[in-house]
Amino acid sequence: MRKTELTNEALRQAVQEMASGLIDADLGGHVLKKRVALPGRGKRGSARTLVATNRGDKWFFVFGFEKNERANIAPDELLALQLMAQDLLKLSAPQLDQFVAEGKIEDISDEN
């Protein structure tokens, strides 16, 4: 996805909504689809995000695209994201902390 105005606050809001059951689609294999509003555009003309989650304490934004860039993802892309979700959800807290420290993932929790 090209660089957008998608903010960490918008992503945190999306996690809160998903935790409350507001998702756009369950794609299986611990991958959810969630529309995230871009400033001034609303959700219909905004970003689609794919999230790897255990629907508890782990939420990873693994892919994103704008609706005007592409309609959806291909089946092989979904399979790859489902496999990635399995790996991400197995990570321990120390492993996640290490990945954040190494810049491999970004933590957007309220604590940062």
MOPAC internal coordinates of N, CA, C and O (Angstrom, degrees):
PM7 1SCF
backbone

  N    0.0000 0     0.00 0     0.00 0    0    0    0
  C    1.4490 1     0.00 0     0.00 0    1    0    0
  C    1.5181 1   107.82 1     0.00 0    2    1    0
  O    1.2310 1   121.36 1   -47.37 1    3    2    1
  N    1.2940 1   115.00 1   132.63 1    3    2    1
  C    1.4536 1   117.60 1   175.98 1    5    3    2
  C    1.5212 1   108.82 1   -64.21 1    6    5    3
  O    1.2310 1   120.65 1   -18.76 1    7    6    5
  N    1.2925 1   116.36 1   161.24 1    7    6    5
  C    1.4584 1   120.62 1  -178.84 1    9    7    6
  C    1.5248 1   110.23 1   -59.72 1   10    9    7
  O    1.2310 1   120.83 1   -48.59 1   11   10    9
  N    1.3114 1   116.02 1   131.41 1   11   10    9
  C    1.4625 1   121.51 1   179.05 1   13   11   10
  C    1.5227 1   109.13 1  -124.35 1   14   13   11
  O    1.2310 1   121.33 1     1.39 1   15   14   13
  N    1.2990 1   115.06 1  -178.61 1   15   14   13
  C    1.4598 1   121.46 1   177.87 1   17   15   14
  C    1.5230 1   111.63 1   -87.39 1   18   17   15
  O    1.2310 1   119.86 1  -164.03 1   19   18   17
  N    1.3082 1   117.88 1    15.97 1   19   18   17
  C    1.4643 1   122.14 1  -178.31 1   21   19   18
  C    1.5303 1   109.37 1   -63.38 1   22   21   19
  O    1.2310 1   120.70 1   -56.00 1   23   22   21
  N    1.3166 1   116.26 1   124.00 1   23   22   21
  C    1.4623 1   121.24 1  -174.56 1   25   23   22
  C    1.5190 1   111.33 1  -104.82 1   26   25   23
  O    1.2310 1   121.22 1   -20.18 1   27   26   25
  N    1.3249 1   115.27 1   159.82 1   27   26   25
  C    1.4584 1   119.99 1   174.84 1   29   27   26
  C    1.5240 1   110.56 1   -60.68 1   30   29   27
  O    1.2310 1   120.11 1   143.96 1   31   30   29
  N    1.3086 1   117.40 1   -36.04 1   31   30   29
  C    1.4688 1   120.68 1   178.51 1   33   31   30
  C    1.5246 1   110.30 1   -62.70 1   34   33   31
  O    1.2310 1   119.97 1   138.76 1   35   34   33
  N    1.3267 1   117.66 1   -41.24 1   35   34   33
  C    1.4703 1   120.83 1   178.11 1   37   35   34
  C    1.5196 1   110.25 1   -63.94 1   38   37   35
  O    1.2310 1   120.16 1   141.52 1   39   38   37
  N    1.3199 1   117.30 1   -38.48 1   39   38   37
  C    1.4662 1   120.55 1   178.47 1   41   39   38
  C    1.5254 1   110.80 1   -68.15 1   42   41   39
  O    1.2310 1   120.37 1   138.99 1   43   42   41
  N    1.3316 1   116.89 1   -41.01 1   43   42   41
  C    1.4738 1   119.47 1   176.92 1   45   43   42
  C    1.5236 1   110.60 1   -62.04 1   46   45   43
  O    1.2310 1   120.26 1   138.63 1   47   46   45
  N    1.3302 1   117.11 1   -41.37 1   47   46   45
  C    1.4699 1   121.55 1   177.57 1   49   47   46
  C    1.5228 1   110.03 1   -61.88 1   50   49   47
  O    1.2310 1   120.16 1   139.32 1   51   50   49
  N    1.3306 1   117.30 1   -40.68 1   51   50   49
  C    1.4641 1   121.12 1   178.92 1   53   51   50
  C    1.5304 1   110.77 1   -61.96 1   54   53   51
  O    1.2310 1   120.20 1   140.03 1   55   54   53
  N    1.3231 1   117.22 1   -39.97 1   55   54   53
  C    1.4726 1   120.28 1   177.88 1   57   55   54
  C    1.5196 1   109.89 1   -64.00 1   58   57   55
  O    1.2310 1   120.14 1   136.90 1   59   58   57
  N    1.3096 1   117.34 1   -43.10 1   59   58   57
  C    1.4748 1   120.30 1   178.40 1   61   59   58
  C    1.5241 1   110.24 1   -59.71 1   62   61   59
  O    1.2310 1   120.23 1   136.78 1   63   62   61
  N    1.3258 1   117.16 1   -43.22 1   63   62   61
  C    1.4637 1   120.63 1   179.07 1   65   63   62
  C    1.5259 1   111.31 1   -64.18 1   66   65   63
  O    1.2310 1   120.38 1   135.25 1   67   66   65
  N    1.3231 1   116.88 1   -44.75 1   67   66   65
  C    1.4714 1   119.80 1   179.90 1   69   67   66
  C    1.5239 1   111.22 1   -64.66 1   70   69   67
  O    1.2310 1   120.20 1   140.62 1   71   70   69
  N    1.3212 1   117.22 1   -39.38 1   71   70   69
  C    1.4615 1   120.66 1   178.11 1   73   71   70
  C    1.5247 1   111.05 1   -62.19 1   74   73   71
  O    1.2310 1   120.80 1   153.85 1   75   74   73
  N    1.3393 1   116.07 1   -26.15 1   75   74   73
  C    1.4681 1   121.54 1   177.33 1   77   75   74
  C    1.5284 1   112.23 1   -88.53 1   78   77   75
  O    1.2310 1   120.51 1  -177.74 1   79   78   77
  N    1.3361 1   116.63 1     2.26 1   79   78   77
  C    1.4562 1   120.10 1   177.60 1   81   79   78
  C    1.5178 1   115.01 1    97.56 1   82   81   79
  O    1.2310 1   119.74 1  -178.18 1   83   82   81
  N    1.3200 1   118.10 1     1.82 1   83   82   81
  C    1.4581 1   121.35 1  -178.46 1   85   83   82
  C    1.5251 1   110.12 1   -90.35 1   86   85   83
  O    1.2310 1   121.05 1   -92.20 1   87   86   85
  N    1.3185 1   115.60 1    87.80 1   87   86   85
  C    1.4626 1   121.17 1   177.74 1   89   87   86
  C    1.5242 1   108.21 1  -120.42 1   90   89   87
  O    1.2310 1   120.66 1   -19.76 1   91   90   89
  N    1.3129 1   116.33 1   160.24 1   91   90   89
  C    1.4609 1   119.87 1   178.35 1   93   91   90
  C    1.5167 1   111.18 1   -90.79 1   94   93   91
  O    1.2310 1   120.06 1   145.42 1   95   94   93
  N    1.3341 1   117.48 1   -34.58 1   95   94   93
  C    1.4648 1   120.31 1   178.09 1   97   95   94
  C    1.5210 1   109.47 1  -163.81 1   98   97   95
  O    1.2310 1   121.29 1   -38.44 1   99   98   97
  N    1.3237 1   115.14 1   141.56 1   99   98   97
  C    1.4557 1   121.93 1   170.46 1  101   99   98
  C    1.5232 1   105.35 1   -97.10 1  102  101   99
  O    1.2310 1   120.29 1   -68.17 1  103  102  101
  N    1.3207 1   117.05 1   111.83 1  103  102  101
  C    1.4575 1   121.82 1  -176.21 1  105  103  102
  C    1.5241 1   112.73 1   -89.86 1  106  105  103
  O    1.2310 1   120.54 1  -177.82 1  107  106  105
  N    1.3274 1   116.57 1     2.18 1  107  106  105
  C    1.4599 1   121.14 1   179.46 1  109  107  106
  C    1.5189 1   111.42 1    84.74 1  110  109  107
  O    1.2310 1   121.11 1   -17.20 1  111  110  109
  N    1.3202 1   115.49 1   162.80 1  111  110  109
  C    1.4578 1   120.38 1   177.74 1  113  111  110
  C    1.5109 1   114.12 1    61.37 1  114  113  111
  O    1.2310 1   120.51 1  -147.20 1  115  114  113
  N    1.3309 1   116.63 1    32.80 1  115  114  113
  C    1.4699 1   123.26 1   179.18 1  117  115  114
  C    1.5283 1   112.97 1    68.14 1  118  117  115
  O    1.2310 1   119.92 1  -153.14 1  119  118  117
  N    1.3198 1   117.76 1    26.86 1  119  118  117
  C    1.4605 1   121.84 1   177.80 1  121  119  118
  C    1.5290 1   109.10 1  -117.79 1  122  121  119
  O    1.2310 1   121.26 1   -54.01 1  123  122  121
  N    1.3295 1   115.19 1   125.99 1  123  122  121
  C    1.4574 1   122.02 1   177.91 1  125  123  122
  C    1.5183 1   109.51 1  -115.03 1  126  125  123
  O    1.2310 1   121.13 1   -27.88 1  127  126  125
  N    1.3291 1   115.45 1   152.12 1  127  126  125
  C    1.4641 1   121.58 1   173.54 1  129  127  126
  C    1.5212 1   107.40 1  -108.08 1  130  129  127
  O    1.2310 1   121.18 1   -46.72 1  131  130  129
  N    1.3235 1   115.35 1   133.28 1  131  130  129
  C    1.4610 1   120.65 1  -178.23 1  133  131  130
  C    1.5254 1   109.71 1  -141.71 1  134  133  131
  O    1.2310 1   120.66 1   -53.35 1  135  134  133
  N    1.3251 1   116.33 1   126.65 1  135  134  133
  C    1.4611 1   120.57 1   172.97 1  137  135  134
  C    1.5252 1   108.71 1   -77.78 1  138  137  135
  O    1.2310 1   121.34 1   -42.17 1  139  138  137
  N    1.3211 1   115.04 1   137.83 1  139  138  137
  C    1.4634 1   120.55 1   178.88 1  141  139  138
  C    1.5223 1   107.80 1  -127.32 1  142  141  139
  O    1.2310 1   121.37 1   -55.51 1  143  142  141
  N    1.3095 1   114.98 1   124.49 1  143  142  141
  C    1.4670 1   120.70 1  -177.45 1  145  143  142
  C    1.5245 1   111.10 1   -68.24 1  146  145  143
  O    1.2310 1   121.66 1   -43.03 1  147  146  145
  N    1.3200 1   114.43 1   136.97 1  147  146  145
  C    1.4594 1   121.18 1   171.13 1  149  147  146
  C    1.5212 1   107.45 1   -95.37 1  150  149  147
  O    1.2310 1   119.80 1   -30.13 1  151  150  149
  N    1.3085 1   117.99 1   149.87 1  151  150  149
  C    1.4685 1   119.85 1  -177.70 1  153  151  150
  C    1.5335 1   112.32 1   -52.60 1  154  153  151
  O    1.2310 1   121.44 1   -52.73 1  155  154  153
  N    1.3313 1   114.84 1   127.27 1  155  154  153
  C    1.4484 1   121.28 1   175.71 1  157  155  154
  C    1.5170 1   115.80 1    78.55 1  158  157  155
  O    1.2310 1   119.71 1  -175.19 1  159  158  157
  N    1.3435 1   118.15 1     4.81 1  159  158  157
  C    1.4609 1   119.38 1  -176.21 1  161  159  158
  C    1.5229 1   114.31 1  -119.48 1  162  161  159
  O    1.2310 1   119.25 1   158.01 1  163  162  161
  N    1.3091 1   119.04 1   -21.99 1  163  162  161
  C    1.4574 1   119.83 1  -174.74 1  165  163  162
  C    1.5178 1   110.68 1    74.92 1  166  165  163
  O    1.2310 1   120.08 1    -8.09 1  167  166  165
  N    1.3205 1   117.45 1   171.91 1  167  166  165
  C    1.4582 1   121.44 1  -173.00 1  169  167  166
  C    1.5293 1   113.72 1   -73.45 1  170  169  167
  O    1.2310 1   119.04 1   148.39 1  171  170  169
  N    1.3157 1   119.45 1   -31.61 1  171  170  169
  C    1.4701 1   120.25 1  -177.34 1  173  171  170
  C    1.5224 1   112.70 1   -63.33 1  174  173  171
  O    1.2310 1   119.74 1   144.55 1  175  174  173
  N    1.2954 1   118.10 1   -35.45 1  175  174  173
  C    1.4533 1   120.94 1  -179.16 1  177  175  174
  C    1.5102 1   112.89 1  -106.29 1  178  177  175
  O    1.2310 1   120.46 1  -147.16 1  179  178  177
  N    1.3097 1   116.72 1    32.84 1  179  178  177
  C    1.4561 1   119.27 1  -171.67 1  181  179  178
  C    1.5106 1   112.75 1  -119.50 1  182  181  179
  O    1.2310 1   121.43 1    23.30 1  183  182  181
  N    1.3100 1   114.87 1  -156.70 1  183  182  181
  C    1.4594 1   121.82 1  -175.95 1  185  183  182
  C    1.5249 1   111.17 1   -84.94 1  186  185  183
  O    1.2310 1   121.71 1   -35.65 1  187  186  185
  N    1.3118 1   114.34 1   144.35 1  187  186  185
  C    1.4594 1   121.42 1   169.54 1  189  187  186
  C    1.5093 1   105.59 1  -104.15 1  190  189  187
  O    1.2310 1   120.12 1   -50.37 1  191  190  189
  N    1.3134 1   117.37 1   129.63 1  191  190  189
  C    1.4532 1   120.47 1   178.71 1  193  191  190
  C    1.5173 1   108.81 1  -118.88 1  194  193  191
  O    1.2310 1   121.45 1   -32.57 1  195  194  193
  N    1.3136 1   114.84 1   147.43 1  195  194  193
  C    1.4566 1   121.66 1   173.82 1  197  195  194
  C    1.5143 1   106.44 1  -112.93 1  198  197  195
  O    1.2310 1   121.35 1   -49.93 1  199  198  197
  N    1.3234 1   115.02 1   130.07 1  199  198  197
  C    1.4516 1   121.90 1  -169.67 1  201  199  198
  C    1.5185 1   109.69 1  -124.63 1  202  201  199
  O    1.2310 1   120.87 1   -52.51 1  203  202  201
  N    1.3271 1   115.95 1   127.49 1  203  202  201
  C    1.4585 1   121.68 1   171.97 1  205  203  202
  C    1.5258 1   106.49 1   -88.41 1  206  205  203
  O    1.2310 1   120.34 1   -52.50 1  207  206  205
  N    1.3245 1   116.95 1   127.50 1  207  206  205
  C    1.4667 1   118.88 1  -175.23 1  209  207  206
  C    1.5192 1   112.84 1  -153.89 1  210  209  207
  O    1.2310 1   121.94 1   -28.23 1  211  210  209
  N    1.3236 1   113.89 1   151.77 1  211  210  209
  C    1.4566 1   121.22 1   169.10 1  213  211  210
  C    1.5327 1   109.72 1   -97.32 1  214  213  211
  O    1.2310 1   120.69 1  -174.93 1  215  214  213
  N    1.3379 1   116.28 1     5.07 1  215  214  213
  C    1.4748 1   125.53 1  -177.89 1  217  215  214
  C    1.5204 1   112.02 1    59.86 1  218  217  215
  O    1.2310 1   121.02 1  -155.05 1  219  218  217
  N    1.2963 1   115.66 1    24.95 1  219  218  217
  C    1.4573 1   121.64 1   177.62 1  221  219  218
  C    1.5091 1   110.24 1  -128.86 1  222  221  219
  O    1.2310 1   121.13 1    83.52 1  223  222  221
  N    1.3342 1   115.45 1   -96.48 1  223  222  221
  C    1.4570 1   120.09 1  -175.62 1  225  223  222
  C    1.5210 1   114.14 1  -107.90 1  226  225  223
  O    1.2310 1   119.86 1  -178.16 1  227  226  225
  N    1.3292 1   117.88 1     1.84 1  227  226  225
  C    1.4621 1   120.24 1  -178.77 1  229  227  226
  C    1.5260 1   110.06 1  -124.26 1  230  229  227
  O    1.2310 1   121.70 1   -58.05 1  231  230  229
  N    1.3406 1   114.35 1   121.95 1  231  230  229
  C    1.4654 1   122.81 1  -179.50 1  233  231  230
  C    1.5226 1   107.30 1  -138.10 1  234  233  231
  O    1.2310 1   120.04 1   -66.89 1  235  234  233
  N    1.3149 1   117.53 1   113.11 1  235  234  233
  C    1.4603 1   122.71 1  -178.24 1  237  235  234
  C    1.5236 1   109.16 1  -118.10 1  238  237  235
  O    1.2310 1   120.25 1   -61.16 1  239  238  237
  N    1.3177 1   117.13 1   118.84 1  239  238  237
  C    1.4614 1   120.79 1   173.17 1  241  239  238
  C    1.5237 1   106.08 1   -79.80 1  242  241  239
  O    1.2310 1   120.57 1   -69.78 1  243  242  241
  N    1.3444 1   116.51 1   110.22 1  243  242  241
  C    1.4592 1   120.81 1  -171.84 1  245  243  242
  C    1.5253 1   113.60 1  -106.05 1  246  245  243
  O    1.2310 1   119.77 1   162.93 1  247  246  245
  N    1.3299 1   118.04 1   -17.07 1  247  246  245
  C    1.4620 1   120.24 1  -179.19 1  249  247  246
  C    1.5138 1   108.26 1  -160.25 1  250  249  247
  O    1.2310 1   121.12 1   -33.03 1  251  250  249
  N    1.3165 1   115.47 1   146.97 1  251  250  249
  C    1.4492 1   119.12 1   177.67 1  253  251  250
  C    1.5141 1   111.07 1  -150.00 1  254  253  251
  O    1.2310 1   121.61 1   -28.33 1  255  254  253
  N    1.3187 1   114.53 1   151.67 1  255  254  253
  C    1.4579 1   120.04 1   177.49 1  257  255  254
  C    1.5205 1   108.74 1  -157.92 1  258  257  255
  O    1.2310 1   121.56 1   -24.81 1  259  258  257
  N    1.3209 1   114.62 1   155.19 1  259  258  257
  C    1.4511 1   119.17 1   174.51 1  261  259  258
  C    1.5168 1   108.47 1   -90.85 1  262  261  259
  O    1.2310 1   121.01 1   -34.97 1  263  262  261
  N    1.3164 1   115.68 1   145.03 1  263  262  261
  C    1.4657 1   121.30 1  -176.97 1  265  263  262
  C    1.5283 1   111.25 1   -56.09 1  266  265  263
  O    1.2310 1   119.98 1   145.07 1  267  266  265
  N    1.3198 1   117.65 1   -34.93 1  267  266  265
  C    1.4621 1   119.87 1  -178.72 1  269  267  266
  C    1.5309 1   112.32 1   -77.41 1  270  269  267
  O    1.2310 1   119.77 1   170.93 1  271  270  269
  N    1.3326 1   118.04 1    -9.07 1  271  270  269
  C    1.4592 1   121.83 1   177.72 1  273  271  270
  C    1.5246 1   112.39 1   -88.01 1  274  273  271
  O    1.2310 1   120.90 1   143.17 1  275  274  273
  N    1.3154 1   115.88 1   -36.83 1  275  274  273
  C    1.4639 1   121.07 1  -179.88 1  277  275  274
  C    1.5167 1   109.26 1  -162.19 1  278  277  275
  O    1.2310 1   120.58 1   -25.42 1  279  278  277
  N    1.3198 1   116.49 1   154.58 1  279  278  277
  C    1.4622 1   121.12 1  -177.05 1  281  279  278
  C    1.5236 1   111.81 1   -79.47 1  282  281  279
  O    1.2310 1   120.54 1   140.60 1  283  282  281
  N    1.3183 1   116.57 1   -39.40 1  283  282  281
  C    1.4567 1   120.25 1  -176.63 1  285  283  282
  C    1.5147 1   108.71 1  -165.32 1  286  285  283
  O    1.2310 1   120.79 1    10.50 1  287  286  285
  N    1.3140 1   116.10 1  -169.50 1  287  286  285
  C    1.4608 1   120.54 1   176.26 1  289  287  286
  C    1.5216 1   109.12 1  -106.53 1  290  289  287
  O    1.2310 1   120.95 1   -22.91 1  291  290  289
  N    1.3111 1   115.79 1   157.09 1  291  290  289
  C    1.4621 1   122.02 1   179.36 1  293  291  290
  C    1.5230 1   110.19 1   -79.13 1  294  293  291
  O    1.2310 1   120.36 1   -23.20 1  295  294  293
  N    1.3371 1   116.92 1   156.80 1  295  294  293
  C    1.4718 1   120.14 1   179.32 1  297  295  294
  C    1.5328 1   113.42 1   -55.88 1  298  297  295
  O    1.2310 1   119.87 1   141.40 1  299  298  297
  N    1.3286 1   117.86 1   -38.60 1  299  298  297
  C    1.4631 1   119.15 1   179.77 1  301  299  298
  C    1.5290 1   111.28 1   -69.48 1  302  301  299
  O    1.2310 1   120.03 1   148.71 1  303  302  301
  N    1.3325 1   117.54 1   -31.29 1  303  302  301
  C    1.4597 1   120.87 1   175.56 1  305  303  302
  C    1.5277 1   110.22 1   -67.52 1  306  305  303
  O    1.2310 1   120.67 1   138.04 1  307  306  305
  N    1.3234 1   116.32 1   -41.96 1  307  306  305
  C    1.4644 1   119.88 1   177.99 1  309  307  306
  C    1.5160 1   110.66 1   -61.50 1  310  309  307
  O    1.2310 1   120.01 1   135.41 1  311  310  309
  N    1.3174 1   117.58 1   -44.59 1  311  310  309
  C    1.4645 1   120.49 1   178.90 1  313  311  310
  C    1.5230 1   110.52 1   -59.12 1  314  313  311
  O    1.2310 1   120.01 1   135.86 1  315  314  313
  N    1.3235 1   117.58 1   -44.14 1  315  314  313
  C    1.4641 1   121.08 1   178.78 1  317  315  314
  C    1.5281 1   110.89 1   -61.48 1  318  317  315
  O    1.2310 1   120.35 1   139.24 1  319  318  317
  N    1.3410 1   116.94 1   -40.76 1  319  318  317
  C    1.4646 1   120.24 1   179.21 1  321  319  318
  C    1.5252 1   111.60 1   -68.49 1  322  321  319
  O    1.2310 1   119.91 1   144.91 1  323  322  321
  N    1.3143 1   117.77 1   -35.09 1  323  322  321
  C    1.4653 1   121.06 1   177.04 1  325  323  322
  C    1.5276 1   110.59 1   -65.91 1  326  325  323
  O    1.2310 1   120.39 1   140.26 1  327  326  325
  N    1.3291 1   116.86 1   -39.74 1  327  326  325
  C    1.4677 1   120.70 1   176.44 1  329  327  326
  C    1.5281 1   110.52 1   -66.37 1  330  329  327
  O    1.2310 1   120.62 1   139.80 1  331  330  329
  N    1.3278 1   116.43 1   -40.20 1  331  330  329
  C    1.4549 1   120.44 1   176.41 1  333  331  330
  C    1.5229 1   110.69 1   -62.13 1  334  333  331
  O    1.2310 1   120.71 1   138.89 1  335  334  333
  N    1.3273 1   116.24 1   -41.11 1  335  334  333
  C    1.4688 1   120.65 1   179.30 1  337  335  334
  C    1.5230 1   110.55 1   -59.45 1  338  337  335
  O    1.2310 1   120.11 1   136.42 1  339  338  337
  N    1.3201 1   117.40 1   -43.58 1  339  338  337
  C    1.4695 1   120.86 1   178.39 1  341  339  338
  C    1.5298 1   110.35 1   -56.92 1  342  341  339
  O    1.2310 1   120.94 1   133.70 1  343  342  341
  N    1.3331 1   115.81 1   -46.30 1  343  342  341
  C    1.4650 1   120.07 1  -178.74 1  345  343  342
  C    1.5273 1   111.65 1   -66.26 1  346  345  343
  O    1.2310 1   120.01 1   134.70 1  347  346  345
  N    1.3181 1   117.59 1   -45.30 1  347  346  345
  C    1.4607 1   120.88 1  -179.07 1  349  347  346
  C    1.5202 1   112.17 1   -62.57 1  350  349  347
  O    1.2310 1   120.68 1   139.24 1  351  350  349
  N    1.3219 1   116.31 1   -40.76 1  351  350  349
  C    1.4619 1   119.86 1  -175.71 1  353  351  350
  C    1.5225 1   112.79 1   -73.66 1  354  353  351
  O    1.2310 1   120.01 1   166.54 1  355  354  353
  N    1.3167 1   117.58 1   -13.46 1  355  354  353
  C    1.4675 1   121.84 1   176.38 1  357  355  354
  C    1.5271 1   112.35 1   -84.81 1  358  357  355
  O    1.2310 1   120.13 1   165.81 1  359  358  357
  N    1.3273 1   117.36 1   -14.19 1  359  358  357
  C    1.4605 1   120.45 1  -175.35 1  361  359  358
  C    1.5281 1   111.67 1   -67.56 1  362  361  359
  O    1.2310 1   121.31 1   -41.00 1  363  362  361
  N    1.3235 1   115.11 1   139.00 1  363  362  361
  C    1.4683 1   121.36 1   177.28 1  365  363  362
  C    1.5298 1   109.36 1   -82.73 1  366  365  363
  O    1.2310 1   120.98 1   -12.44 1  367  366  365
  N    1.3139 1   115.72 1   167.56 1  367  366  365
  C    1.4646 1   120.42 1   177.94 1  369  367  366
  C    1.5318 1   111.35 1   -58.76 1  370  369  367
  O    1.2310 1   118.92 1   135.09 1  371  370  369
  N    1.3390 1   119.66 1   -44.91 1  371  370  369
  C    1.4755 1   118.37 1   177.59 1  373  371  370
  C    1.5321 1   112.80 1   -62.83 1  374  373  371
  O    1.2310 1   120.10 1   143.21 1  375  374  373
  N    1.3107 1   117.41 1   -36.79 1  375  374  373
  C    1.4642 1   119.86 1   177.64 1  377  375  374
  C    1.5212 1   110.58 1   -65.19 1  378  377  375
  O    1.2310 1   120.35 1   136.97 1  379  378  377
  N    1.3317 1   116.94 1   -43.03 1  379  378  377
  C    1.4647 1   120.59 1   177.84 1  381  379  378
  C    1.5220 1   110.64 1   -62.02 1  382  381  379
  O    1.2310 1   120.38 1   136.94 1  383  382  381
  N    1.3353 1   116.88 1   -43.06 1  383  382  381
  C    1.4640 1   120.56 1   178.31 1  385  383  382
  C    1.5312 1   110.60 1   -59.84 1  386  385  383
  O    1.2310 1   120.57 1   139.20 1  387  386  385
  N    1.3283 1   116.52 1   -40.80 1  387  386  385
  C    1.4640 1   120.69 1   178.97 1  389  387  386
  C    1.5265 1   110.74 1   -63.97 1  390  389  387
  O    1.2310 1   120.20 1   135.97 1  391  390  389
  N    1.3352 1   117.22 1   -44.03 1  391  390  389
  C    1.4652 1   120.78 1   179.75 1  393  391  390
  C    1.5210 1   111.24 1   -63.29 1  394  393  391
  O    1.2310 1   120.38 1   142.42 1  395  394  393
  N    1.3258 1   116.89 1   -37.58 1  395  394  393
  C    1.4635 1   120.35 1   176.76 1  397  395  394
  C    1.5261 1   109.28 1   -65.02 1  398  397  395
  O    1.2310 1   120.39 1   133.53 1  399  398  397
  N    1.3342 1   116.85 1   -46.47 1  399  398  397
  C    1.4630 1   120.98 1  -179.58 1  401  399  398
  C    1.5247 1   111.65 1   -60.81 1  402  401  399
  O    1.2310 1   120.28 1   145.80 1  403  402  401
  N    1.3166 1   117.07 1   -34.20 1  403  402  401
  C    1.4709 1   122.05 1  -179.33 1  405  403  402
  C    1.5283 1   112.12 1   -83.93 1  406  405  403
  O    1.2310 1   120.21 1   174.40 1  407  406  405
  N    1.3350 1   117.20 1    -5.60 1  407  406  405
  C    1.4564 1   120.83 1  -179.79 1  409  407  406
  C    1.5201 1   113.95 1    78.17 1  410  409  407
  O    1.2310 1   120.05 1  -164.59 1  411  410  409
  N    1.3260 1   117.52 1    15.41 1  411  410  409
  C    1.4635 1   121.02 1   179.91 1  413  411  410
  C    1.5292 1   111.57 1   -78.68 1  414  413  411
  O    1.2310 1   120.81 1   149.80 1  415  414  413
  N    1.3210 1   116.06 1   -30.20 1  415  414  413
  C    1.4662 1   121.85 1   173.88 1  417  415  414
  C    1.5259 1   107.06 1  -136.14 1  418  417  415
  O    1.2310 1   121.09 1   -18.78 1  419  418  417
  N    1.3192 1   115.52 1   161.22 1  419  418  417
  C    1.4654 1   120.64 1   178.89 1  421  419  418
  C    1.5127 1   108.95 1  -116.79 1  422  421  419
  O    1.2310 1   120.90 1   -46.11 1  423  422  421
  N    1.3002 1   115.89 1   133.89 1  423  422  421
  C    1.4558 1   122.16 1   177.15 1  425  423  422
  C    1.5217 1   108.05 1   -93.38 1  426  425  423
  O    1.2310 1   120.28 1   -58.09 1  427  426  425
  N    1.3273 1   117.06 1   121.91 1  427  426  425
  C    1.4670 1   120.25 1   179.91 1  429  427  426
  C    1.5251 1   111.62 1  -113.76 1  430  429  427
  O    1.2310 1   120.98 1  -157.13 1  431  430  429
  N    1.3353 1   115.73 1    22.87 1  431  430  429
  C    1.4577 1   118.91 1  -179.99 1  433  431  430
  C    1.5305 1   109.95 1   -65.21 1  434  433  431
  O    1.2310 1   121.25 1   -15.79 1  435  434  433
  N    1.3131 1   115.21 1   164.21 1  435  434  433
  C    1.4636 1   121.27 1  -179.52 1  437  435  434
  C    1.5170 1   112.21 1   -61.35 1  438  437  435
  O    1.2310 1   120.53 1   158.53 1  439  438  437
  N    1.3297 1   116.60 1   -21.47 1  439  438  437
  C    1.4602 1   120.59 1  -176.02 1  441  439  438
  C    1.5191 1   112.10 1   -73.85 1  442  441  439
  O    1.2310 1   119.74 1   166.39 1  443  442  441
  N    1.3371 1   118.10 1   -13.61 1  443  442  441
  C    1.4803 1   120.05 1  -176.64 1  445  443  442
  C    1.4983 1   111.41 1  -100.24 1  446  445  443
  O    1.2310 1   120.10 1   180.00 1  447  446  445

